[in-house]
Each structure stands twice: as structure tokens, then as C-alpha cells.
Amino acid sequence: MRRHNWNLLTTAVLVFNTVFVASLTFSIIETSANQGYAYFDTRTRLWEFAIGTLLAMLTLKWKAPEKARVIMGWVGIIGLAICGAVLPVQRSFPGFLALWPVLSGALVIMAGRTNSKWGIDRLLVSQPLQNLGNISYALYLVHWPILILYSAAVGKTGVDFLEGTLIIVVSVALAWLLTRFIEKPLRYRKDPFVPWLMMKLRFKKVFVVSTWADQAAFLVAIFLLAGIPLAGAQAWVSASNTKAVAKAEQSTGDEHSEYPGARAIGTNRVTSNENPIPSTDPKSQYERLDGACDGVFKPKDESLSKYCNIQTYGADDAPLTVIVGNSHIEQSIASFKPIAEQTHTNLQAYLLGGCLYPTRDVNASDECSEFNHKVTEELLKRKPQTVVLTATVADAKTNEERVDPALDETVKKLTDAGIQVIGLRDNPRYDFNVYECAQKAGSDMSSCARPVNEKLADTNPSREVLDRYEGAVTIDLADLYCPEGTCQPIIGNVYVYMDDNHVTKSYARTMAHAIYERASRSGWLVTGRLKF
């Protein structure tokens, strides 16, 4: 029998040692690569459970001398007391740094009762600390939600000493209530609180108290009493976060904002990039125009109405800028909205996903070809002051850029009709999700960044075409995507991309100033060409 127990113990030690080594190794690697994900990843925490199991087995076989245990107890307590102040937990935890508090706690456990007047256990067995220990699990559960709810309520990411003290007091009080009126009644069936609650909630008519059903009924009651307020609190926090993000995104156009984006380039301003926006669903970063094209803005060809949207910032006869093409030109709506708002002009868009304008691509769908033809005819009839289109197409895997053969012909038609044309150079494209990469990268973004000469050609290939025509302007924003020769996932505390090739509206909005200045220097007039 003893031989069997020894083999079982040996096997358990081997198994939990393996879990310890594997999980700790994974934790160190994952923390260095993606600290935010590692913090909440169960796999990075398994070694902590494993070391607890190994410690329990060790105490069965070995006990340190009394003097050594006195020292172990004090070292462990001091380690636990100072680790929060010393360790950079926000950047490097859990990883190998988690060994500090775990081993400190292990030393306290191994020290145990020393029966020495110098032992820390004399303090630990005092009634106040034992009472605190009795509610410790509930305290662990509630302190974080209380901190987050308070931070969301006051709009702060941190708390001062007085606020922290108040949060601790509230957390201790709530932990005691949860332990007394939820944990203990569920653990000890003889507790009088359960029958009392069942009677008050009239469950006694359905269930016989002291049977298994009273526990189930009690759980239902707790879920009803606690679940509804918690769900409401969660909804409130979510709404608060959404409102805060929206406010932050609206401030991106301000060079003094915490989120300057492209406006931080070429300045001495240093941004932290620790809490970049957008922090919500990146797919919400497609910009739109609010209104349907009707009235004076209704297309002369009614079949184009389903592709058309309008947003007015001036009178119906104010200068009109029309954005035409696929999702890559749709990104520019976020840049041209502030321009239209500041100049009191109007903005219209004709958009068809996956359809470059203009294009002569033989692989283009029938719908795309028809869309291109009809939009060109519509523009020539309406004669807006400006048309904005994508002048190049970048490649995700190389630095090649192509210019569609239809660009030359279309720009000529439009400029001959007195319409200004702004041709935007395409943004760099990737073969991986840049937003997700940046989320996982933590503080080191080098794995998500690429040299500009790997993503774009040395020169803008559309310039040769657009420079031929008076009234045509080419806008190259490569330096705003790739400052100092490196294409970055986050610039000025704003995510540049929402996926592998689309720019967030948050970042596009920060490029409005640069687009307006560059277009104006090149001869663009927001009010339209004076002579043609």
C-alpha cells in the first residue's frame, strides 16, 4: 500500500511539474508578445495552480526548521507587500514577474505556525486578519468591478489615495455582505438565512425548505436579485465607454487632442499610444454620408440612386465635391467631411464595393462596368466642382502599384468639362490584419510595421497621368501612413487600419488638414475652377 502511495505521489509530482514548466514557459513567451491577452489567458496561469499543488505535496513530506520558517514568513510577507509597488504589472505581468508574488505566498504557507514570538504568524492569526481572510475570495471578486465602475463614472483611468481608500472600504463591506448572505447560506444548509429568504420570497409554497430544491431556488433568487443590477451596470459601462470613444474620435481633428493621429507627424509632440482609438469594433470605422440623394441632388439616372448618398454643409447651390469608387475611396469621406464642414460646401458619394473608379479591368463585373459608365455620364451632366477618386491600386504582398488605363481618359473628360479631379494615391495594403496585430503586439509594434519601400513604389505612378491636365491634382499621403520611411499600425495614439487594407475613419479624419493644404497648394479650389 505504501509503495502504491509513493508511486501515486511521484506521478502527481511529475504531472504538475510538467504543467508548471509548460505553462510558465508559455506565460513568459505570450506576455512578451502580447501582454494584454496573456493577462486574461487561462493557459498563462495554470502554473500558479500547479505550484500550489506541488506546495501541498511538499508540506506532506518536508517541514523546514523553526528558525528558517520565521525568516521564510517575513520574506514572504514583505515580498507580497511590496510587489505591487515595485513590479511593472501593467506592462510585464504575468510572465516571469508573477513568480514574485506566487513564491512569496508559498513562503508564507510553508512557514506556517512557528510558535516563535518573532514569527509573522503571530500577526496573521490575529482576529482582524482572520476575518479579512474569511471574506478574501469575495473581496477578490468584487474589488475590480467596483474600481472599473467608479473609473467609468468619473471618466478617469486611475484613482488617487482618497478614492482608492474609499474603494477598498466599499469592497470590504460588499465582500462581507456577499460572504454572509450568499456564500455561507449556500455552503452551510443549517444557516437560518436560507429558510428566512425562502419564506419572504414565497418559495415555501412550492419547495420544501431543507431539501435540495431550496438551494436551487436560492440560486434563482440570487440571480434575479443580483443579475439585473449587474446587467444594468454592464450596459451603463458599455454605453459610457462608447460615448467616451466617440468623444475621443471627434477630437482627432484637434492638434491638441490626446489623439492627434497624423497631426502628430513632423512635430515634437510625443504620444503614449497606450490607449489608442478606436477601442470598439473596428468594423464600425467605415464612414458614411447621412442623407439619401433626393431633391436637387437626385441622380439624373435614377438607377444610380442606390449607390448615392449626400451630406450638406451649405445651401443647395453650394460647391459640391463628389467621391466616387469603392471602399478605398470611401475611406476619404472621413477626411473630406471636416473640409466640407469648414468650407460650408456639400459632399456626395457614389460607392460600389469592390469596384474601382474608373476601371477598364476585363475582370470587372457587369455591375461595376455599368456603374462606371453611368457615373461618368452623371458627373458630366451635373458638373460638380470636384470629383475625388483613387488614382492607384497598391498590392498587399509587393511594392507594386498600378494605374488603371481608364484613369487617363476619365480625367481628361472630367477636366475638359471644367470639373476638378483629386486623385488619391492608394494606402499601403497588407497580407495580415494590422489592427489585430497591433492589439496583440503590446508595446512593441515592430512586428506590425513595414518599410515603405516594401509597401509602395518609389514614386507615385499616377502623378504622370494627373499632371497632364489642368484642374487635376494628385495627393500622395504615403508620409502620413509611413512616417520616416516606416508604415506604422498606430500613429498619434490612433489605429491607422481597421483590417489588412482599410484605414479607420478615426485616422482618416486626422489627415483632413494635410489633404486640404496639399490640394490647395497644387491649385485646387474648393469653390471650383474659375476659368475653364
C-alpha positions as CSV (number, residue, x, y, z in Angstrom):
1,M,0.0,0.0,0.0
2,R,2.8,2.4,0.9
3,R,4.5,1.6,-2.4
4,H,1.3,2.4,-4.3
5,N,1.0,5.8,-2.5
6,W,4.6,6.7,-3.3
7,N,4.1,5.9,-6.9
8,L,0.9,8.0,-7.0
9,L,2.7,10.9,-5.3
10,T,5.7,10.6,-7.8
11,T,3.3,10.5,-10.7
12,A,1.4,13.6,-9.4
13,V,4.7,15.5,-8.9
14,L,5.8,14.6,-12.4
15,V,2.4,15.7,-13.9
16,F,2.2,19.0,-12.0
17,N,5.9,19.8,-12.6
18,T,5.2,19.3,-16.4
19,V,2.2,21.7,-16.2
20,F,4.3,24.2,-14.2
21,V,7.2,24.3,-16.7
22,A,5.0,24.2,-19.8
23,S,2.5,26.9,-18.5
24,L,5.2,29.2,-17.1
25,T,7.2,29.0,-20.4
26,F,4.1,29.8,-22.4
27,S,3.3,32.6,-20.0
28,I,6.7,34.2,-20.5
29,I,6.5,34.0,-24.3
30,E,2.9,35.1,-24.5
31,T,3.5,38.0,-22.1
32,S,6.5,39.3,-24.1
33,A,4.5,39.1,-27.3
34,N,1.0,40.2,-26.2
35,Q,0.8,41.2,-22.6
36,G,-2.9,42.3,-22.7
37,Y,-4.1,38.9,-24.0
38,A,-1.7,36.9,-21.7
39,Y,-3.1,38.6,-18.6
40,F,-6.5,37.0,-19.2
41,D,-5.3,33.8,-20.8
42,T,-6.0,30.7,-18.5
43,R,-3.1,28.9,-20.1
44,T,-0.7,31.5,-18.7
45,R,-2.0,30.9,-15.2
46,L,-2.1,27.2,-14.9
47,W,1.4,27.1,-13.5
48,E,0.2,29.0,-10.5
49,F,-2.3,26.2,-9.7
50,A,0.4,23.7,-10.4
51,I,2.8,25.3,-7.9
52,G,0.1,25.3,-5.3
53,T,-0.5,21.6,-5.8
54,L,3.3,20.9,-5.6
55,L,3.5,23.0,-2.4
56,A,0.7,21.0,-0.8
57,M,2.5,17.8,-1.6
58,L,5.8,19.2,-0.4
59,T,4.4,20.1,3.0
60,L,3.3,16.5,3.4
61,K,6.9,15.3,3.1
62,W,9.1,18.2,4.5
63,K,9.0,20.9,7.1
64,A,11.7,23.5,7.5
65,P,13.3,24.2,10.9
66,E,11.6,26.7,13.1
67,K,14.2,29.5,12.6
68,A,14.2,29.1,8.9
69,R,10.4,29.2,8.8
70,V,10.4,32.5,10.8
71,I,12.7,34.0,8.1
72,M,10.6,32.5,5.3
73,G,7.4,34.0,6.7
74,W,8.8,37.5,6.9
75,V,10.4,37.3,3.5
76,G,7.1,36.1,2.0
77,I,5.1,38.9,3.7
78,I,7.5,41.6,2.7
79,G,7.5,40.3,-0.9
80,L,3.8,40.3,-1.1
81,A,3.5,43.8,0.4
82,I,6.0,45.5,-2.0
83,C,5.4,43.6,-5.2
84,G,2.6,45.8,-6.4
85,A,4.7,48.9,-5.9
86,V,7.9,47.5,-7.4
87,L,6.7,45.4,-10.3
88,P,5.6,46.9,-13.7
89,V,2.4,44.8,-13.7
90,Q,0.7,46.9,-16.4
91,R,3.4,46.1,-18.9
92,S,5.0,42.8,-18.0
93,F,2.5,40.7,-16.0
94,P,2.0,37.8,-15.6
95,G,5.2,36.3,-17.3
96,F,8.1,35.6,-15.1
97,L,7.3,38.5,-12.8
98,A,4.3,36.5,-11.4
99,L,6.9,34.2,-9.8
100,W,7.5,37.0,-7.2
101,P,4.0,37.1,-5.6
102,V,3.4,33.3,-6.1
103,L,6.7,32.3,-4.4
104,S,6.2,35.0,-1.7
105,G,2.8,33.4,-0.9
106,A,4.4,30.0,-1.0
107,L,7.0,31.0,1.6
108,V,4.2,32.3,4.0
109,I,2.4,29.0,3.6
110,M,5.5,26.9,4.2
111,A,6.4,29.0,7.2
112,G,3.0,28.0,8.9
113,R,2.8,28.3,12.7
114,T,6.3,28.8,14.1
115,N,5.4,29.2,17.8
116,S,8.0,31.9,17.8
117,K,7.5,35.3,19.3
118,W,9.3,36.7,16.2
119,G,7.2,34.9,13.7
120,I,4.9,36.8,11.3
121,D,2.2,34.1,12.0
122,R,1.5,35.8,15.4
123,L,0.2,38.8,13.4
124,L,-1.5,36.6,10.7
125,V,-3.6,34.7,13.3
126,S,-5.0,37.9,14.8
127,Q,-8.8,38.1,14.7
128,P,-9.0,41.1,12.3
129,L,-6.8,39.4,9.7
130,Q,-8.7,36.1,10.1
131,N,-11.9,38.0,9.5
132,L,-10.4,39.5,6.4
133,G,-9.2,36.1,5.3
134,N,-12.8,34.8,5.6
135,I,-14.0,37.3,3.1
136,S,-10.9,37.2,0.9
137,Y,-12.4,35.4,-2.0
138,A,-15.5,37.6,-2.2
139,L,-13.1,40.6,-1.9
140,Y,-11.1,39.3,-4.8
141,L,-14.3,39.0,-6.9
142,V,-15.7,42.5,-6.2
143,H,-12.8,44.9,-5.9
144,W,-12.1,45.0,-9.7
145,P,-15.7,45.6,-10.9
146,I,-16.1,48.4,-8.3
147,L,-12.8,50.0,-9.5
148,I,-13.9,49.8,-13.1
149,L,-17.4,51.1,-12.5
150,Y,-16.0,54.0,-10.5
151,S,-13.4,54.9,-13.1
152,A,-16.0,54.8,-15.9
153,A,-18.4,57.0,-13.8
154,V,-15.8,59.7,-13.2
155,G,-14.0,59.3,-16.5
156,K,-10.6,58.6,-15.1
157,T,-8.2,55.8,-15.8
158,G,-6.7,55.9,-12.3
159,V,-7.6,56.9,-8.7
160,D,-5.9,58.9,-6.1
161,F,-5.2,57.8,-2.5
162,L,-8.5,59.0,-1.1
163,E,-10.5,57.4,-3.9
164,G,-8.5,54.2,-3.6
165,T,-9.2,54.1,0.2
166,L,-12.9,54.6,-0.4
167,I,-13.0,51.8,-3.0
168,I,-11.2,49.4,-0.6
169,V,-13.7,50.2,2.2
170,V,-16.7,49.7,-0.1
171,S,-15.2,46.5,-1.5
172,V,-14.6,45.1,2.0
173,A,-18.2,45.9,3.0
174,L,-19.7,44.3,-0.1
175,A,-17.4,41.3,0.3
176,W,-18.7,40.8,3.8
177,L,-22.3,41.0,2.7
178,L,-21.7,38.5,-0.1
179,T,-20.0,36.1,2.2
180,R,-22.6,36.4,4.9
181,F,-25.8,36.3,2.8
182,I,-24.7,34.3,-0.2
183,E,-21.6,32.2,0.3
184,K,-22.4,30.9,3.8
185,P,-26.0,30.0,3.2
186,L,-25.0,28.0,0.1
187,R,-22.2,26.2,1.9
188,Y,-24.0,25.5,5.2
189,R,-27.5,24.3,4.9
190,K,-28.3,24.9,8.6
191,D,-27.8,28.6,8.2
192,P,-31.1,30.3,9.1
193,F,-30.9,32.8,6.3
194,V,-32.0,30.4,3.6
195,P,-35.3,29.4,5.2
196,W,-36.0,33.1,6.0
197,L,-35.3,34.2,2.4
198,M,-37.4,31.4,1.0
199,M,-40.3,32.4,3.2
200,K,-40.0,36.0,2.3
201,L,-39.9,35.2,-1.4
202,R,-42.8,32.7,-1.0
203,F,-40.8,29.8,-2.3
204,K,-42.0,27.8,0.6
205,K,-45.3,27.2,-1.1
206,V,-43.5,25.5,-3.9
207,F,-40.5,23.9,-2.3
208,V,-40.0,22.3,1.0
209,V,-37.2,24.1,2.7
210,S,-34.2,21.9,3.7
211,T,-34.5,19.8,0.5
212,W,-32.1,20.2,-2.4
213,A,-34.7,22.4,-4.0
214,D,-34.1,25.2,-1.5
215,Q,-30.6,25.6,-2.8
216,A,-31.7,25.8,-6.4
217,A,-34.4,28.3,-5.5
218,F,-31.9,30.3,-3.6
219,L,-29.6,30.4,-6.6
220,V,-32.5,31.6,-8.8
221,A,-33.3,34.3,-6.3
222,I,-29.7,35.5,-6.2
223,F,-29.5,35.6,-10.0
224,L,-32.7,37.6,-10.1
225,L,-31.6,40.0,-7.3
226,A,-28.0,40.4,-8.5
227,G,-28.2,39.7,-12.2
228,I,-30.5,42.5,-13.1
229,P,-28.4,45.2,-11.4
230,L,-25.2,43.7,-12.8
231,A,-26.6,43.6,-16.3
232,G,-27.7,47.2,-15.9
233,A,-24.3,48.2,-14.7
234,Q,-22.6,46.4,-17.6
235,A,-24.9,48.2,-20.1
236,W,-24.1,51.5,-18.4
237,V,-20.3,50.9,-18.5
238,S,-20.6,49.9,-22.2
239,A,-22.6,53.0,-23.0
240,S,-20.1,55.2,-21.1
241,N,-17.2,53.6,-23.0
242,T,-18.9,54.0,-26.3
243,K,-19.6,57.7,-25.5
244,A,-16.0,58.3,-24.4
245,V,-14.7,56.7,-27.5
246,A,-17.0,58.7,-29.7
247,K,-15.9,61.9,-28.0
248,A,-12.3,60.9,-28.4
249,E,-12.8,60.2,-32.1
250,Q,-14.5,63.5,-32.6
251,S,-11.4,65.2,-31.1
252,T,-9.0,63.7,-33.5
253,G,-9.1,66.7,-35.8
254,D,-7.7,68.9,-33.0
255,E,-3.9,69.0,-32.9
256,H,-4.0,69.5,-29.1
257,S,-6.1,66.3,-28.7
258,E,-4.8,63.2,-26.9
259,Y,-5.4,61.5,-30.2
260,P,-3.7,63.7,-32.8
261,G,-3.1,60.8,-35.3
262,A,-1.5,62.1,-38.5
263,R,-1.2,65.6,-37.0
264,A,1.5,64.4,-34.6
265,I,3.8,63.6,-37.6
266,G,6.6,66.2,-38.0
267,T,6.0,67.7,-34.6
268,N,7.9,67.4,-31.3
269,R,4.8,66.1,-29.7
270,V,5.1,62.7,-28.0
271,T,2.0,60.5,-27.7
272,S,1.9,57.4,-25.5
273,N,0.0,55.1,-27.8
274,E,-1.1,53.2,-24.7
275,N,-4.9,53.5,-25.2
276,P,-5.3,54.1,-28.9
277,I,-8.6,54.5,-30.6
278,P,-10.8,53.0,-31.9
279,S,-11.1,50.6,-29.0
280,T,-14.6,49.4,-30.1
281,D,-15.4,47.2,-33.1
282,P,-13.1,48.2,-35.9
283,K,-15.7,47.4,-38.5
284,S,-17.6,50.4,-37.2
285,Q,-14.9,52.5,-38.7
286,Y,-16.4,52.8,-42.2
287,E,-17.6,56.4,-42.6
288,R,-20.9,57.2,-44.2
289,L,-22.8,60.2,-45.5
290,D,-26.1,60.6,-43.8
291,G,-28.7,61.6,-46.4
292,A,-30.3,59.9,-49.5
293,C,-29.8,61.6,-52.8
294,D,-33.1,63.3,-53.5
295,G,-34.3,66.7,-54.4
296,V,-31.7,68.8,-56.3
297,F,-29.2,66.0,-55.5
298,K,-31.2,63.2,-57.1
299,P,-29.2,61.5,-59.9
300,K,-30.5,62.2,-63.4
301,D,-30.1,58.5,-63.9
302,E,-32.4,57.0,-61.2
303,S,-30.6,53.7,-61.3
304,L,-27.7,55.4,-59.6
305,S,-29.8,56.3,-56.6
306,K,-29.0,53.1,-54.7
307,Y,-25.3,54.0,-54.8
308,C,-25.7,57.6,-53.8
309,N,-25.6,59.5,-50.5
310,I,-25.3,63.1,-49.7
311,Q,-24.3,65.3,-46.7
312,T,-24.9,69.0,-46.9
313,Y,-23.0,71.7,-45.0
314,G,-24.1,74.6,-47.2
315,A,-27.0,75.7,-49.3
316,D,-28.3,73.5,-52.1
317,D,-26.3,75.5,-54.7
318,A,-23.1,75.5,-52.6
319,P,-20.0,73.9,-54.2
320,L,-20.2,70.1,-54.5
321,T,-17.5,67.6,-54.0
322,V,-18.3,64.0,-55.3
323,I,-16.4,61.0,-54.0
324,V,-16.6,58.0,-56.5
325,G,-15.4,54.4,-56.3
326,N,-15.0,51.5,-53.9
327,S,-14.3,51.1,-50.2
328,H,-10.8,52.6,-50.6
329,I,-12.2,55.9,-51.7
330,E,-15.0,55.6,-49.2
331,Q,-12.3,56.0,-46.5
332,S,-11.7,59.5,-47.7
333,I,-15.2,60.6,-46.6
334,A,-13.8,60.9,-43.1
335,S,-11.2,63.3,-44.4
336,F,-13.4,65.4,-46.7
337,K,-16.3,65.8,-44.1
338,P,-14.3,68.2,-42.0
339,I,-13.2,70.1,-45.1
340,A,-16.8,70.4,-46.3
341,E,-18.0,71.4,-42.9
342,Q,-15.3,74.2,-42.6
343,T,-15.9,75.5,-46.1
344,H,-19.7,75.2,-46.0
345,T,-19.8,73.1,-49.1
346,N,-21.6,69.8,-49.9
347,L,-20.4,66.3,-50.1
348,Q,-21.8,63.5,-52.3
349,A,-20.7,59.9,-52.8
350,Y,-21.3,57.2,-55.4
351,L,-20.0,54.0,-54.0
352,L,-19.9,50.4,-55.1
353,G,-17.9,47.9,-53.1
354,G,-15.1,46.2,-55.0
355,C,-15.5,48.5,-58.0
356,L,-12.5,50.7,-58.8
357,Y,-13.5,54.0,-60.5
358,P,-12.5,54.4,-63.2
359,T,-11.6,51.0,-64.5
360,R,-11.1,49.1,-67.7
361,D,-10.4,45.8,-66.0
362,V,-11.6,42.9,-68.1
363,N,-12.4,41.1,-64.8
364,A,-14.7,43.8,-63.6
365,S,-18.3,42.7,-63.0
366,D,-21.1,43.8,-65.3
367,E,-22.5,45.9,-62.5
368,C,-19.1,47.6,-62.0
369,S,-18.7,48.4,-65.7
370,E,-22.2,49.8,-65.9
371,F,-21.7,51.8,-62.7
372,N,-18.5,53.4,-64.0
373,H,-20.1,54.3,-67.3
374,K,-23.3,55.8,-65.7
375,V,-21.4,57.7,-63.0
376,T,-19.1,59.3,-65.6
377,E,-22.2,60.4,-67.6
378,E,-23.8,61.7,-64.4
379,L,-20.8,63.8,-63.5
380,L,-20.5,65.3,-66.9
381,K,-24.2,66.3,-66.8
382,R,-24.2,67.6,-63.2
383,K,-20.7,69.2,-63.4
384,P,-19.8,69.3,-59.6
385,Q,-16.9,71.4,-58.6
386,T,-14.7,68.5,-57.6
387,V,-14.5,64.7,-58.1
388,V,-12.4,62.6,-55.8
389,L,-11.2,59.1,-56.9
390,T,-8.5,56.6,-56.2
391,A,-5.7,57.0,-58.6
392,T,-3.6,54.0,-57.9
393,V,-4.0,50.4,-56.6
394,A,-1.4,49.1,-54.2
395,D,-0.5,45.4,-53.8
396,A,-0.6,43.6,-50.4
397,K,2.5,41.4,-51.0
398,T,4.8,43.6,-53.0
399,N,5.6,47.3,-53.5
400,E,4.0,47.4,-57.0
401,E,1.3,49.9,-57.7
402,R,-0.8,50.0,-60.8
403,V,-2.8,52.8,-62.6
404,D,-5.9,51.7,-64.4
405,P,-5.7,52.6,-68.2
406,A,-9.1,54.2,-67.8
407,L,-7.8,56.9,-65.5
408,D,-6.2,59.0,-68.3
409,E,-9.3,59.0,-70.4
410,T,-11.7,59.7,-67.5
411,V,-9.6,62.6,-66.0
412,K,-9.4,64.2,-69.5
413,K,-13.2,64.0,-69.9
414,L,-13.8,65.5,-66.4
415,T,-11.3,68.3,-66.6
416,D,-12.4,69.2,-70.2
417,A,-15.9,69.7,-68.7
418,G,-14.4,72.1,-66.1
419,I,-14.6,69.6,-63.2
420,Q,-11.6,69.5,-60.8
421,V,-10.2,66.0,-60.1
422,I,-8.4,65.0,-56.9
423,G,-6.6,61.6,-57.4
424,L,-5.6,60.0,-54.1
425,R,-2.7,57.6,-54.0
426,D,-3.8,54.3,-52.5
427,N,-2.8,53.5,-49.0
428,P,-0.4,50.6,-48.3
429,R,-2.0,47.2,-48.1
430,Y,-1.0,44.1,-46.1
431,D,-1.4,40.4,-46.1
432,F,-2.3,40.3,-42.4
433,N,-4.8,42.1,-40.2
434,V,-2.9,45.2,-39.0
435,Y,-5.4,46.1,-36.3
436,E,-5.3,42.6,-34.7
437,C,-1.5,42.6,-35.0
438,A,-1.3,45.9,-33.1
439,Q,-3.7,44.6,-30.5
440,K,-1.6,41.5,-29.9
441,A,1.8,43.3,-30.1
442,G,1.5,45.2,-26.8
443,S,4.1,47.9,-26.5
444,D,6.4,46.7,-29.3
445,M,4.8,47.4,-32.7
446,S,7.8,46.5,-34.8
447,S,6.3,43.1,-35.8
448,C,3.4,45.0,-37.4
449,A,5.4,47.8,-39.1
450,R,6.9,47.6,-42.6
451,P,9.4,49.7,-44.5
452,V,7.6,51.9,-47.0
453,N,9.7,50.6,-49.9
454,E,8.2,47.2,-49.3
455,K,4.6,48.5,-49.5
456,L,4.7,51.3,-52.1
457,A,6.6,52.1,-55.3
458,D,9.4,54.7,-55.1
459,T,7.3,57.3,-56.9
460,N,3.6,57.8,-57.2
461,P,2.7,56.3,-60.7
462,S,-0.5,58.3,-61.1
463,R,1.4,61.7,-61.0
464,E,2.4,61.3,-64.6
465,V,-1.2,61.0,-65.7
466,L,-2.7,63.7,-63.5
467,D,0.0,66.3,-64.1
468,R,-1.1,66.3,-67.8
469,Y,-4.4,68.1,-67.1
470,E,-5.1,71.5,-65.7
471,G,-7.5,71.1,-62.8
472,A,-6.3,67.6,-61.9
473,V,-4.5,67.2,-58.5
474,T,-2.7,64.2,-57.2
475,I,-2.5,63.8,-53.4
476,D,0.2,61.4,-52.0
477,L,-0.3,60.6,-48.3
478,A,2.5,58.0,-48.1
479,D,4.3,60.0,-45.5
480,L,1.2,60.0,-43.3
481,Y,0.9,56.3,-43.4
482,C,4.7,55.6,-43.3
483,P,6.4,58.5,-41.4
484,E,10.2,58.4,-41.6
485,G,10.0,55.6,-44.0
486,T,8.2,53.0,-41.8
487,C,4.5,52.2,-42.2
488,Q,3.1,52.1,-38.6
489,P,-0.1,50.4,-37.2
490,I,-0.6,53.2,-34.7
491,I,0.3,56.9,-35.2
492,G,-0.5,59.7,-32.8
493,N,-2.4,57.3,-30.5
494,V,-4.8,56.3,-33.3
495,Y,-5.0,52.9,-35.1
496,V,-4.3,53.5,-38.8
497,Y,-6.0,50.4,-40.1
498,M,-9.2,48.5,-39.2
499,D,-8.1,45.3,-41.1
500,D,-5.5,44.5,-43.7
501,N,-6.1,47.3,-46.1
502,H,-8.8,49.8,-44.9
503,V,-8.0,52.9,-43.0
504,T,-10.0,53.8,-39.8
505,K,-12.2,56.8,-40.0
506,S,-10.5,58.0,-36.8
507,Y,-7.2,58.2,-38.5
508,A,-8.6,59.4,-41.9
509,R,-10.2,62.4,-40.0
510,T,-6.7,63.4,-38.8
511,M,-5.5,63.7,-42.4
512,A,-8.1,66.2,-43.4
513,H,-5.9,69.2,-42.7
514,A,-3.0,67.7,-44.7
515,I,-5.3,66.9,-47.7
516,Y,-6.8,70.4,-47.8
517,E,-3.4,72.1,-47.6
518,R,-1.7,69.8,-50.2
519,A,-4.7,70.1,-52.6
520,S,-4.8,73.8,-52.2
521,R,-1.1,74.2,-52.8
522,S,-1.5,72.2,-56.0
523,G,-4.1,74.5,-57.3
524,W,-7.4,73.0,-56.1
525,L,-10.2,75.5,-55.4
526,V,-12.9,74.2,-53.1
527,T,-15.3,76.6,-54.9
528,G,-14.4,75.2,-58.3
529,R,-12.2,76.3,-61.2
530,L,-12.5,80.0,-62.0
531,K,-11.5,79.5,-65.7
532,F,-12.1,76.6,-68.0
